[in-house]
Amino acid sequence: MTDVDEIRRQMALIRHEMHHDVSNVVSDVGDAMDWRSVIRNHPYVALGVGLAVGYFVVPRRKTSAQRVQQVLAEASPQALAGLIPPTAAFTAPAPAKPAKPPRSLARRMVGWGVGLLWPLVGQSVQAYAAMWLENQLKQQLNLNLKPPGEYVPPSSSGRPGEPYDGETARRAARRV
């Protein structure tokens, strides 16, 4: 009878391990197929892939000169001759604005740092202004809940573990 019990025990153990293994495989496949878990596990790689896809998918913006050249190349000479009157005087184009010199690395880094810290500074100023305004309103409306000059006893003596019996507050009130 012990051999049969041993076989049954081994079969139960194998069934339990199979169930555990199948559960692991199902959860691993679910994680692999869920795009949110991939982004959660590898956020910087996902950001880089998103930037690269955006760079290669979005076409470059054409300059106005490129668009004019494209329109002129597609138009026939007869259509262009009808647009320009024969007696029109040709004028030279206006001189182009001088190109700005490239900014130095230090200046670009300072600009980047200011751009990064500016929202934090703005939020801090807003929070300070809100607290100041709230205090001013309280003073103007006199929203003090306790009457002026009346002593409000503390909730305990201030020593940990010591119960509040009121005697400590009475002694403190007598000293004041």
N, C-alpha and C positions, 0 to 999 in steps of 0.2 A: 504494500500500500504506500510506502514511502516513495517509491519510484514514480508512481502516478501523481502524488502530491508535488514532488519535485518538478515534474514536467508541467503541471498546471501552474506552478509558481513561476517557472521560466517563461511560459506563454503569457502570463499576465504581465511580467516584466517587459517582455518584447512588445506587447500591445501598448503599454504605457510609454516606452521609448519611441515607438513609431508615432504615437499621437503627439508627443513632444517635438519630434523632428519635423513632422508635417506642419505643426503650428509655427515653428521657426521659419520654415521655407515659405509659408504663406505670408507671414509678416515681412520677410525680406523682399519678396516679390512685390508686395504692396508698397513698401518703402521705395523700391527701385522705380516703380511705375508712377509714383506720386511726385510731381514736379516741385511741390512745396517742400518736401523733405530734402530734395537735392539742394534747393536754394538755402534751406535752413542749415544743412550740413556744410555747404561750401559757398558762403555768401560772396567772397571776394572773386572766386572763379566765375560765379554767375554774373557779377557786376562787370567783369572784364569781357565776358562773352556778349553781354547786352550792349556794351559800348562798341565792340568790334562789329557786331551785326548792324547797329545803327550807323556806324561810319561807312560800311560798305553798301548798305541797302539804300540809304538816302542819297539821291544824286546831288552833285555839286551845283551850286547856284551859278547860273550863267551871268556874266557881266552884261551891261547894256551894249557894249561894243560887240560882243560875241553875238548877241541877238540881232543887232542891225546887220552884221555881216551875213548871218544865216538868212535873213529875210532878203537881202540884196542878192545873195547867191541863188535863191529859189525863184526870184522874180525875173521875168523876161525883159530884154532891153526895150521893147516897144512899150511895156507898161511903165517902165521907169522914165522913158522919154515923155510920156503923157503927164507925169507928175511934176516934172521940172519945166517951167516956162523957158522958152529959148532966150528971152531977154534978161533973165535973172542974173544978177551979178554974183559972182562967187566971192564969198568972204572967208577969210582964214578962220579956223576955229580958235576959240579963246585958249590962252595958254593954261596948261594944267597946273593945279596947285602943287607946290613942292611936297615931296613925300616926307612924312615925319620920320625922324631917325628912330631906330629901334630902341626901346627902353632897356636899361641895364637890368641884369639879373637881380641885383639888390632891390631895385625899384619895383620890379614885378613881384618879388617875394613880400615886400612891405604891402603892396596892394592886395596880394592874396591874403596876408594875415589880417589886414584891416577888414577885408570882405568877410573873413571867417568870424572875427570877433565882434563885428558891428551888431549883429542880431542879439548877441548875449548882452552887450552893453545897453542896447535899447530895452531889452526886457528888464534888466536891473533898474534902469531909470524909471520905467513904468511902475515896477513894484514899489520902489521908494516913494514915488509921487502918490501912489494909491494909499500907502500907509500914512504919509504926511497929511493927505487930505482927510482921511478917516479920523485922525487925531484932532485935526482942526474942527471938523464937524462935531465930534464929541465934546470938545471944549465949548463950542458955540451953543450947542443944545443942552449942555450940562447933563449928560447922560450918566452921571455917576450914580450907581445904584445905592450906595450908602450915603447917608446924610453927612455933611461936612462936620468934622470935629468929634463924631461918635466913634468910639473904639470898637473894632470888630475883632473878637478873639480868634486866634489861630485854631486850626482844626485839631491840632495835637500839640504836645509840648515841644516837639521838634526832635525828640530822641527816638530812635527806632525801637519798636517793640513796646513802648510805653503808652498805655491807654490814655485817652483824653477824659479827664474827670471835671474839667472846668476850673479847678483850683489854680492851675498854672496860669490860666488867663486872668483870673481875679488878682493874683499877685502881680502880674505884669501891668494890669490896669492901675493898681495902687501906686506903682512906681512912676507912672506917667503923669 
